[in-house]
Amino acid sequence: MNLIKSLLASTVLLLAAPQLAQAEILVGFVTGLSGPVSSIGIPNAKGIAAGEAYVGEIGGEKVRVIQLDDASDATASARNARKLVEQEKVDILIGTSGAPQTLAMATAAIEMKVPMIAVSPIAPVPPGDGGPWVVQTPQPTPLLVQGIVDHMKAKGLKTVAFIGFSDAFGDLMYNSLEQSVKTTDIKIIANERYARSDSSVTAQVLRALAARPDAIMLGGTGTPGALPVIALSERGYKGPLYGNHGLISADFLRLASKAANGIICPTGPVTAAEQLPSSNPIQKVALDFRSAFEKANGEAPTDSFSSYSFDGWLVFADAAKRAMATGAKPGTPEFRTALRQALFTTKEVVGTQGVYTYTPADRHGVDDRSRVLVQIENGKYKLLP
């Protein structure tokens, strides 16, 4: 009888083992570890590593990340997303670096009915079967640019020239500027564009300066974003210069050097965490992020991009915990659907860049608490009132 009981117990354990393994939550993460936006993609990867160090288990279940490099290529972004879903059977996608790449990845995610957290700003994407599938952690560009326009109004500036990328990110920045100035008497008098791979922006800078603007706004990010800053400095431009959250980068500061002094950037609270009041709930999470980043990567964060992927991990962990509570098992279509539903019922999840509350009508999930203005001074960021 004891032998029979032992055999039955062993059988139960053997049957249970695959189920336990199946409960592992799989995250497919795509980023640009090489190529022109690797200055964003590498920090994104380090942010995910910090997230894993901060929250390693969800609902008692292990989480495994499968990471792929898209080499900053949008076609590869979509291809990697399909590989992660169709071959690796991931439950959720997170990525990638660069707006065009992220848009391509999001389009694939929607087609495959897999929830996705975008860690780069993207233009609106159509809803998929059953509703939207994609949320994003970066603040909506209009919210950030509104901070610039409000500052310009306060300073009495009347005209602005734009110099930015000739791609989806540049379009996002310019369109947001155009939208924000509509209710003001500020006029856009130049719209100059350049490719991320360009080695010179002399012609664009000369045309922008010829328009004699009161201020110039930059629509570039990372290392390529330094080109117009250097060119403007070489030509003696002393007027107000407005940047964006994509210039909060050690690589940008290294290349732009002293030419970056004075640039005013709208960005997330994490950039000036120590300067925030202790009553701001974001301060604690932002400081926790820095500790987790150092633990995972052996260095302190020096950019804003890693915090967007870290926030993506926090949003994912919160949604996954609630999805697990429904009884749906990881690795199944039911769990993906539960994750999607959980993402769009996220409420007041405090991150480093903002406080996230997603709904089917709001894929950004943040408000004015996610924006501060900082001014670059000798490689550091001073919080502006």
N, C-alpha and C positions, 0 to 999 in steps of 0.2 A: 504493500500500500504506500509506504514511504517513497519507494522508487517511482511509483506512478505519479505521486504528488510532485516529486522533483522534476520528472520529465514534463509534466504539465506546466510547472513554473518556468522551466527553461523555454518551453514553446512560447509562453506568453511574452517573455523577455525578447525572444528573437523576433516575434511579430511586432513588438513595440519599437524595436530599434530603428527600422526604416521610418516610422512615423516621427520619432524624435529627430532624426536627421532631416526629415522633410520640413520640420518646423523652423529650420534656420532661415532667417530673413536675408535675402540677397539684394544688395544695392548695386546697380550699374552706374558707374561714375565715368564720365567722359570729360577730358580736359586737354588743353593744348600744351603739352610738355615740350614741344618743338615748334618751329615756325615763327611768324611775325608777332603772334599774340602770346608767345610763351612767357613773356613778362607778366601776363595775367594768369595764364594757365598753371604755371608752377606754384604761385601762391594759392591758387584755388585748391590744388592738390594738398598743399600743406594745411589748409583750413579744414579739409575733410579729415586729415590725420588728427588734427586737434579735436575735431568733433568725436572721433572714435575714442580718443583718450579721455574725453569728458563724459561721454555716454556710450559705454561699450556693450551693454545688454538692454534689451527692451522687453518688458513683460516676462523676464526670466529666460528669454530666448537670445541666442547668439546672433550677431549681425556680421555678415561677411561682405566686404566691398570688392567688386571686380572693376579694376581701373583700366581704361584704354586711352591711348594718346591719339588725338585726331590731327596732330601736326598743323593745327590752325586752319584746317581745310574743311569747308562746310559739307562737301560731299562725303568726306571721311566721318564727319560728325554724325550724319544720318546713317551711314553704313555701320558705324560702331554701335549706334543705338539699336539697329535691327539685329546685329550679332548678339548683343547682350540680352535682348528679349527672346529671340528665336532659338538661340543656341544655349545660352547660359540660364535662361528662364528666370531673369531677375524680377523682383516684385515692384521695383520703382527705379526711375532714372533720375540722376542728378547731373547737371552740367549746363553748358560747357563754357569755355572762354571765348569771348567775342560775340557780338550781336548776330552777324550772319550765320555763324556756326550754331549758335543756340537756337535760332529760328528754324534751321534745317533739322536739328535734333528734335525740337518740339513738334514739328510737323509729322515726323516719323512716330513719335510717341502717341500722338492723337490717333493716327491711323491704326496703330497696334493696340490701342485701348490700354495703355500703361500710364499710370500717373507719373508726372515729372515735376521736379523742382528746378527752375532755371536760376542760375547764379550769375547771369549776365542780363542786362536789360534787353528786352525784345519788344517789337511791335505787337499789337494785338493779334492773337491767333484764333482761328475759328473754333467753336466748340466741337467736340466729337460726339460719338454715340453716347447718349445718356447725360450729356452736359459737358462742361469743361474738364480738362485733364491736367492742365498746366498752371502752376503758380510760380511766382518769382520772388526772390529775396531782395534784389536791388530796388531801391526806391523808384517810383515812376519818374521818368525824366522831367516831365512838366513840374512836378513838385520841387525837384532840385533847382531847376532853372528859375522857378518863381522866386526863390530866395535871391538869385542874382538880380532879377528885375526889380525886386523890392529894394535892394541895396542901391541900384542905379537911380531909382526914383528918389530915394532919400538923399542922394548926393547931387541931385539936379541934373543928371546926365540926359542928353536928348537924342544922341545918335550912337549906334553901335555897329561895328563890323564883325563878321563871323569868319573864322578860319578853322575848318574841321575836315575830318575824313570824308572821302568820297564813297562812303558805304552806308550800311544800315545804321551804324552808330552815329555817323555824322548827320544823317537825315533825322534821327531821333532828336539830337541836340538842336539842330536848326529849327525843326518843326515846333519843338517845345518853346524855343525863344520867340518864334513868330506868334505862337498862341498866347504867350504870356504878355507880350507888348501890345496886344490888340486893345486892351482897355486903358492904355497909357498914351502919352504923347511922345514916347520913344520910338525912333524909326531905325530900321535895319537898312544900312546904306551899302553893304557889301556882303557877298556870300561866296567866299573862296574855299575851294576844296583841294585835297591832295590824297594820294594813295598811301596806305601804311608802308608800302615798300619804297616810296620815293626817298631819294637821298638829299633833295633840296626843295625848299618851298620859297625860294627867293622871289619868283614871279608873283606868287599869291600874296606874299607879305607886302611887296611894293604896290600892288593894286589896292590892297586894303588900306595902306597908309595914304595913298593918293586920294582916297575918299575923305580924308581928314575926320575920322570918327572921334567922338568924345571918349569912347571905350572900345575895347576889343574883347570878344568872347571866343574861347578856344573849344573846339569840338573834337579833340584827339585824346588818346589815352596812352599810358605806359611810355615805353621808349620812343615810339614815333611821335608822341605828343610833345616831345621836347623840341622838335625841329622849328616850329614857328616861334617858340619862346626865345630860342637862341638867335634866330634871324631878326626878330624884333629888337632884341637887345643890341645886336651889332649895328643896327640902323638908328640907335639912339631913342627908341620909343620910350617915353616916360609916363604915358597916360595910364589910366586904370586898365588892368588886365584880369579878366575873369576866366577861371578854369572850370573843372568839373571833378566829380569823384574819381574819375579814371586817372587823374594826375596825382592821387595820393599813393605814391609808389616810390620805393627806394631807387629803382632804376631811373625813373623820371628825374628825381632830385639829383642823382649822380650825374646824369647827362646835362641837365639844364644848369646845375650848379648855381652860381650867384644870379644868373639871369632869371631864376624862378622867384627871387625875392619880391614880395609885394603881391603876388598872384593871390586872388581871393577865390576860394573853391567852396561850393556847397557839397557837403559830404555827410556821412553818418556820424552819430555821436561817439562811436568807438575811436575815431581819430583823435579826439580830445578827451578821452575817458577821465583822466586825472583832473581835468578842469571842469568837469560836470559837477553840479551840486550833489551831495550825498543823498538827497531826497529823490533823485532820479533813479528809478529801478534799473535803467540800462547800465549805469555805472558799474554795479556789481558784476553783471554778466560780462561786460566788456573786460573787466579786470580778470575775471575767471577765464575768459578766452585767452588772454595773454599767458596765463599760467599753463593752461592746457596746450597752447601752441609751443611753448618752450619745452614742456615735457615730451611732446610728440616729435619735435623737430630739432631740439637742441639749440635753439636760437630764439630771439625775440621777434615778433612780427614787425615788419617795417612797411606795410602796405595796407590798402583797404580791401583788396580782392579776397584775401584769405578769410576775412570775417564774413563775407557774403556766403561762402560755401559752409563755413561753420554755422551760420544761422540756418542755412538749408538743412544741415544735419539736425539742428534743434527742432525745426519744424517737422522734419521727417520722423524723429523719435517720438514727438508728441502725437502725431497722427498714427504712427504704427502701434503705439500702446493702446490707443482707442480702437484701432482696427482689430487688434488681437482680442479685445474684449468682446467682439461680436461672435467669436467662435470660428471665424474663417481662418483657414490654414495657409501659411505662407507657401508660395509656389502654385497657388490656384488662381483662376480668374476671379473667384469670389473674394479672395484677399485683395487683389488689385482694385476691385470695385470698392471694397470696404476702405481701403487706403485713400482712394479718390474722394469718397464721401467724407472721410475724416479730415482730409486736407482742407476741404471747403467748408468745414465747420470749426476750423481752428479759431480759438478765442484768446486774445491777450497773451500770446506766447512772447515772453521778453527775450529779445536777442541783443546783438551788439550794435545793429544798425537801426533798430526800431522795435516796436511792439506789434506783433502780427495777429491780425484778425481777418481771415479769408472768408469770402462768400462766393457763390457762383457768379455774382455780378462784380466782384472785386478780386482780381488775381494778384494785386499788389499787396494788399493787407496792411498798409501802413498809413500813418497820418503825419502831421507836422512834427511829432516827436522824433521822427526819423531824419530830420534835417538840422544841421548846424552850418554856420559859415566859419571857415578858418582862413587865416592869412599865412602864407609861407614866409618864414623869416629864418634865414641861415639853416635851412634843412629841417626846421621844426614848424609845427602848426599851432598858431595862436588862435584860440577861440574868440570870435568876435561877438559883441553883445547883440 
